[in-house]
Amino acid sequence: MTPRLIADYQCHNAESPLWHSQQQKLYWTDIPTGRMFRYDPKSDRSEQVYSGESVGAFTIQEDGSLLLFKARGAIARWQAGKETVLIPELPEERETRFNDVIADPQGRVFCGTMPTPQRLGRLYRLDRDGTITQLLDGIGCSNGIAFSRDRQAMYYTDSPQREIYCFAYDEATGAIGDRQIYITTPENEGVPDGLTMDAEGYLWSARWDGSHLFRYNPDGEEVLRLPLPAKKVSSVTFGGKDCTDIFITTAGGSDRAENGKGAGGVYTINLGIQGIPEFYSRIAI
């Protein structure tokens, strides 16, 4: 029950861990510093692969390239060090940036934004033809997203509210239904951040300022809490050859006295629980 440190770049905010099944490598971003990294389990080595404008989150395209979601609502395709801008900005998001995103089963991307000083965050859907539709407004901090195993529901996190919501989800159209509260986390135990789903239909949620990774059963009941040597546990994903390796990102590496001796590191653990591979995005613009 002790996660192993696999990369220690003392990240300010390591986020958006994503397993690249074609390469059999883990990617993640350090948002404030504009860096991206990848880890190769075969060699047990990691490396920095990107330096530039901060990347709030990303998906993996069907062709193996990365789709980067950045500041000002910009979206770019990145492959082997070459970046191609697809959408230079969203006028409504010029003063903020994207945060967590996820590809859906049909290759669309659900993408959230951070709040600005004037208003709260939003959730958008990027369709495969490049059309962007606003789905939600008034979000304190748009965070972790996942789909249920039967693809009938979408889970979505609003961190300051300490809530994970459940929406009815229509795979054919990408539409979502009314918001239902699925999980409300306790006060004084941090706030929910990134999340993912496992093959048993259990939800895994990272706890920012809560020092733990949590597992919830389909009824929303806590069944496991995994301690990390970092106060700010930011996100989680499954990967590895059989999708049983859990990868966990943390933040706060710029101040370990405050945020824990392992703050800003990336960790792995294998509990014999199988995850669900993330879907590829299929944006063609």
C-alpha positions as CSV (number, residue, x, y, z in Angstrom):
1,M,0.0,0.0,0.0
2,T,3.0,2.3,-0.5
3,P,3.2,4.1,-3.9
4,R,6.6,4.2,-5.5
5,L,8.2,7.4,-6.7
6,I,8.9,7.1,-10.4
7,A,9.7,10.8,-11.3
8,D,10.8,13.7,-9.2
9,Y,11.0,17.0,-11.1
10,Q,9.6,18.8,-8.0
11,C,6.7,19.9,-10.2
12,H,4.7,23.0,-9.2
13,N,1.5,21.2,-10.4
14,A,2.0,17.8,-12.0
15,E,-1.3,17.1,-13.7
16,S,-3.2,15.2,-16.4
17,P,-1.4,11.9,-16.3
18,L,-2.3,9.9,-19.3
19,W,-1.1,6.4,-20.5
20,H,-0.1,6.3,-24.1
21,S,-0.9,2.7,-25.0
22,Q,0.7,2.9,-28.5
23,Q,4.1,3.9,-26.9
24,Q,3.6,2.1,-23.6
25,K,4.6,5.3,-21.8
26,L,3.1,7.7,-19.3
27,Y,2.8,11.4,-20.1
28,W,2.0,14.3,-17.7
29,T,2.2,18.1,-17.6
30,D,3.6,20.6,-15.0
31,I,1.1,23.4,-15.7
32,P,2.7,26.5,-14.2
33,T,6.2,25.9,-15.6
34,G,5.1,25.0,-19.2
35,R,6.8,21.5,-19.1
36,M,5.6,18.1,-20.2
37,F,7.2,14.8,-19.3
38,R,7.0,11.1,-20.1
39,Y,8.0,7.9,-18.3
40,D,9.0,4.6,-19.7
41,P,8.4,1.7,-17.4
42,K,10.7,-0.6,-19.4
43,S,13.7,1.5,-18.6
44,D,12.2,3.0,-15.4
45,R,13.4,6.4,-16.8
46,S,11.6,9.7,-17.4
47,E,12.4,12.7,-19.5
48,Q,11.1,16.2,-20.3
49,V,9.6,16.3,-23.8
50,Y,8.1,19.8,-24.1
51,S,8.8,23.3,-22.9
52,G,6.7,26.2,-23.8
53,E,3.3,27.7,-23.1
54,S,1.6,26.0,-20.2
55,V,-0.6,23.0,-21.0
56,G,-3.6,22.6,-18.8
57,A,-4.4,19.1,-20.0
58,F,-4.2,17.0,-23.1
59,T,-5.7,13.9,-24.9
60,I,-4.1,11.4,-27.1
61,Q,-5.2,11.4,-30.7
62,E,-6.0,8.2,-32.6
63,D,-2.8,8.7,-34.7
64,G,-0.7,8.9,-31.5
65,S,-0.2,12.7,-31.4
66,L,-1.1,14.7,-28.4
67,L,-3.9,17.3,-28.4
68,L,-2.8,20.1,-26.1
69,F,-5.4,22.4,-24.3
70,K,-3.7,25.6,-23.3
71,A,-4.1,29.2,-22.2
72,R,-6.7,31.5,-23.8
73,G,-8.7,28.5,-25.0
74,A,-6.0,27.6,-27.5
75,I,-5.8,24.0,-28.8
76,A,-2.8,22.5,-30.7
77,R,-1.6,19.1,-32.0
78,W,1.8,18.0,-30.8
79,Q,3.9,15.1,-32.2
80,A,7.6,14.4,-31.9
81,G,8.3,18.0,-30.9
82,K,6.3,19.6,-33.7
83,E,3.3,21.7,-32.7
84,T,0.5,22.7,-35.0
85,V,-2.1,25.2,-33.7
86,L,-5.7,24.1,-34.5
87,I,-7.6,26.8,-32.6
88,P,-5.6,29.9,-31.6
89,E,-8.0,31.1,-28.9
90,L,-11.5,31.2,-27.6
91,P,-12.4,34.9,-27.2
92,E,-14.4,34.1,-24.0
93,E,-11.4,32.4,-22.5
94,R,-8.6,34.9,-23.2
95,E,-8.0,35.6,-19.5
96,T,-7.9,32.0,-18.4
97,R,-6.9,28.5,-19.5
98,F,-8.1,25.0,-20.0
99,N,-7.9,22.6,-17.0
100,D,-8.9,18.9,-17.0
101,V,-10.1,17.4,-20.3
102,I,-11.2,13.9,-21.5
103,A,-11.9,12.2,-24.8
104,D,-15.3,10.5,-25.0
105,P,-16.0,7.1,-26.7
106,Q,-16.7,8.8,-30.0
107,G,-13.5,10.9,-30.0
108,R,-15.0,14.2,-28.9
109,V,-13.3,16.1,-26.1
110,F,-15.0,17.5,-23.0
111,C,-12.8,20.3,-21.8
112,G,-13.1,22.6,-18.7
113,T,-11.7,26.0,-18.0
114,M,-10.5,27.8,-14.9
115,P,-12.4,30.8,-13.5
116,T,-11.3,34.3,-14.2
117,P,-11.4,37.2,-11.7
118,Q,-14.7,38.3,-13.3
119,R,-16.5,34.9,-13.6
120,L,-16.5,31.2,-12.8
121,G,-15.3,28.4,-15.0
122,R,-17.0,26.6,-17.8
123,L,-17.3,23.2,-19.4
124,Y,-17.1,22.8,-23.2
125,R,-17.5,20.0,-25.7
126,L,-15.1,19.9,-28.7
127,D,-16.7,17.9,-31.5
128,R,-14.6,16.0,-34.0
129,D,-15.2,18.7,-36.7
130,G,-13.8,21.4,-34.4
131,T,-17.2,22.8,-33.3
132,I,-17.1,24.0,-29.7
133,T,-20.2,24.0,-27.6
134,Q,-20.5,25.4,-24.1
135,L,-22.3,22.9,-21.8
136,L,-21.9,24.3,-18.3
137,D,-21.2,27.7,-16.7
138,G,-20.7,28.8,-13.1
139,I,-18.2,26.2,-12.2
140,G,-15.8,27.0,-9.3
141,C,-13.0,25.0,-10.8
142,S,-13.6,22.5,-13.6
143,N,-11.8,19.3,-12.8
144,G,-11.7,15.5,-13.2
145,I,-14.1,13.8,-15.7
146,A,-14.8,10.1,-16.4
147,F,-17.4,8.0,-18.1
148,S,-19.3,5.0,-16.6
149,R,-18.5,1.5,-17.9
150,D,-21.8,1.3,-19.7
151,R,-21.2,4.8,-21.2
152,Q,-24.6,6.0,-19.9
153,A,-23.2,8.5,-17.4
154,M,-20.5,11.1,-17.1
155,Y,-18.8,12.1,-13.8
156,Y,-17.5,15.6,-13.4
157,T,-15.7,17.4,-10.5
158,D,-16.2,21.0,-9.2
159,S,-13.4,21.3,-6.7
160,P,-14.3,24.3,-4.6
161,Q,-17.8,22.9,-4.2
162,R,-16.2,19.6,-2.9
163,E,-18.6,17.8,-5.3
164,I,-18.4,15.1,-8.0
165,Y,-21.5,15.2,-10.2
166,C,-23.2,12.6,-12.3
167,F,-24.8,13.5,-15.6
168,A,-26.8,11.2,-18.0
169,Y,-24.7,11.0,-21.1
170,D,-25.8,10.3,-24.7
171,E,-22.9,8.7,-26.5
172,A,-24.5,9.2,-29.9
173,T,-24.8,13.0,-29.6
174,G,-22.4,13.9,-26.8
175,A,-25.3,15.6,-24.9
176,I,-25.5,15.5,-21.1
177,G,-28.5,15.6,-18.9
178,D,-29.3,17.3,-15.6
179,R,-26.7,17.6,-12.9
180,Q,-27.0,15.2,-9.9
181,I,-24.7,15.2,-6.9
182,Y,-22.8,11.9,-6.8
183,I,-20.2,12.5,-4.1
184,T,-19.7,15.3,-1.6
185,T,-16.4,15.2,0.1
186,P,-16.0,16.0,3.8
187,E,-15.0,19.5,4.9
188,N,-11.4,20.0,6.1
189,E,-10.2,17.0,4.1
190,G,-9.1,18.8,0.9
191,V,-11.0,19.0,-2.3
192,P,-11.6,16.5,-5.1
193,D,-9.4,16.9,-8.2
194,G,-8.6,14.6,-11.1
195,L,-10.4,11.2,-11.3
196,T,-10.7,8.0,-13.3
197,M,-12.8,4.9,-13.5
198,D,-11.7,1.3,-13.1
199,A,-13.1,-1.9,-14.8
200,E,-15.3,-2.7,-11.8
201,G,-17.1,0.6,-12.1
202,Y,-15.4,2.2,-9.1
203,L,-14.3,5.8,-9.2
204,W,-10.8,7.0,-8.2
205,S,-10.5,10.6,-7.1
206,A,-7.3,12.5,-6.2
207,R,-7.7,14.8,-3.2
208,W,-6.0,18.2,-3.4
209,D,-4.9,19.3,0.1
210,G,-6.1,15.9,1.3
211,S,-2.9,13.8,1.0
212,H,-4.8,10.8,-0.4
213,L,-6.2,9.0,-3.4
214,F,-9.7,7.7,-2.8
215,R,-11.7,4.9,-4.3
216,Y,-15.5,4.9,-4.3
217,N,-17.9,2.1,-5.1
218,P,-20.8,2.6,-7.6
219,D,-23.0,3.9,-4.8
220,G,-20.5,6.7,-4.1
221,E,-19.3,5.1,-0.8
222,E,-15.6,5.4,0.1
223,V,-13.9,1.9,0.1
224,L,-10.2,2.8,0.1
225,R,-8.0,5.7,0.8
226,L,-4.3,5.6,-0.3
227,P,-1.9,7.9,1.5
228,L,0.7,9.9,-0.5
229,P,3.8,11.8,0.9
230,A,2.3,15.0,-0.6
231,K,-0.5,17.2,0.5
232,K,-1.7,18.1,-3.0
233,V,-2.7,14.9,-4.8
234,S,-3.8,16.2,-8.2
235,S,-4.8,13.4,-10.5
236,V,-4.7,9.6,-11.3
237,T,-4.8,7.3,-14.3
238,F,-4.4,3.6,-15.1
239,G,-1.9,2.2,-17.5
240,G,0.8,-0.4,-18.0
241,K,0.7,-3.5,-20.1
242,D,-2.5,-4.9,-18.6
243,C,-3.8,-1.6,-17.3
244,T,-3.3,-2.4,-13.6
245,D,-0.6,0.1,-12.9
246,I,-2.0,3.2,-11.1
247,F,-0.2,6.5,-11.8
248,I,-0.6,9.4,-9.4
249,T,0.5,13.0,-9.8
250,T,1.1,15.5,-7.0
251,A,1.7,19.2,-6.8
252,G,3.6,21.7,-4.5
253,G,7.1,20.7,-5.3
254,S,8.2,24.4,-5.0
255,D,7.5,24.3,-1.3
256,R,8.0,20.9,0.2
257,A,8.2,22.2,3.8
258,E,4.5,23.2,3.3
259,N,3.3,20.5,0.9
260,G,5.1,17.4,2.0
261,K,8.5,15.7,1.4
262,G,7.2,14.0,-1.8
263,A,5.3,17.0,-3.2
264,G,5.5,17.5,-6.9
265,G,6.5,13.8,-7.5
266,V,4.8,11.2,-9.7
267,Y,4.0,7.8,-8.2
268,T,2.9,4.4,-9.2
269,I,1.3,1.4,-7.4
270,N,-0.2,-1.9,-8.5
271,L,-3.1,-3.2,-6.4
272,G,-4.2,-5.9,-8.9
273,I,-7.2,-3.7,-9.9
274,Q,-7.7,-3.2,-13.6
275,G,-8.5,0.1,-15.1
276,I,-10.2,1.2,-18.3
277,P,-8.0,2.5,-21.1
278,E,-8.8,6.2,-21.8
279,F,-10.4,6.9,-25.2
280,Y,-8.6,8.4,-28.1
281,S,-9.6,11.9,-29.3
282,R,-10.4,12.1,-33.0
283,I,-10.4,15.8,-33.7
284,A,-9.9,16.4,-37.5
285,I,-9.6,20.1,-38.2
